[in-house]
Amino acid sequence: MIEGISIYEILTLSSILFFVGLYGFLTRKNLITMLMSIELILNSSVLNFVVINKYLYPNMLEGVFFAIFIIAVAAAETALAISIIINLYRLHTSVDISETETMKY
């Protein structure tokens, strides 16, 4: 238990974050909202790493190190994706997913 909150409540929150992100990724047509959904999925995995590490090994920090690594990778992924989305917007004046098919040619 982490300061009055049980592990079940935190894992439930993590599951909700994951499925909201998955729903947003599968149903949205806008590239920005799809990127935000991917960030929600990554944040739920970070939350899982930290909570499970705190529950199983309270004196070790492996879960925190994995979380920091995931956050760094997510930041790099977001910067790259935003630059691609900006270039798409300059070409097509839209960030709709159907417009990305023109990048093939």
N, C-alpha and C positions, 0 to 999 in steps of 0.2 A: 504494500500500500504506500503510495506516494502522497504524503501530507493530507490524509483524509479522503483521497480519491482512490477507488479500487482499480485494479488492473482491468477488470471487465468494463468499467465505464470508459476508460481510455481506449481500449481496443474497439469498443463500440463506436466511439468517436472516429477512430482511425478507419473503421469499415465504412462509416457514413461518408467520410471524406473521399475514400477510394471510389465508392459507387457513384457519388455525385460527379466526380471527375470523369469516370468512365461514361456515365450518361451524357455529360456535356461533350465529351470527345466524339461520341458516336452520333449525336443528334444535331450538332451545330454545323453550320455551313461557313461560318466566319473563321478565318485563320487565327485571329487574335483570341477568340473565345476557346478555340481548340488548344491553343498554347496555354491558356490559363487552366484548362482542364488537365493538361499534362502536368502542370505544376501542382495541382491538387493531388494527383496520384503520387507524385514524388514526395510531397509533404506527408502523405499518409504512411509511406514506407519509412520515412525518417522517424515519424512518431512511433512506429512499431519497433524500430531498432532501439531507440532510446528506452522505451518502456520495458521491453522484454529483457534488455541488458540490465536495467535497474532491478527488475524482479528476480532474474536468475543469478546475476553476479553483482550484488550491490556495491562492491568495493573496486570493481574494474571498470575501465572506460572504453572497451572495444566498441560498444554500440554507439557511443558518442563520436568516436573517430570515424566510424562508417557514416554517421549522420553528417558530419562535417564534409566528408568526401562527396556524399550525395548532393549536399547543398552547393558545393563548388562546381560539380558537374552540371547541376541544374542551372546555375548562373551562366556558365559558358554556353549551354544549350539555348538558353533564353536569348542571350546576346546574338548568337548566330541566327536563330530563328527570326528575331526582330529585324535584323539586317536583310534577310531574305524577303520578309514580308514588306519592308519598305521599298525594296527594289521592285517587287511585284506590283505594289501600289503605283509606283512611278510609271511602270509600263502599261498597266491596264486600268488605272484609277479605281480599282476595286480590290478588296481582300476576300472575295468570295471564293470558295473552294472550286467552283466550276470553272473559274477563270484560269486556274493553274494548269489546265490541260494544254494551253497554248505554249507553255514552256518547252514542250517536247520538240517543237519544230524550230 
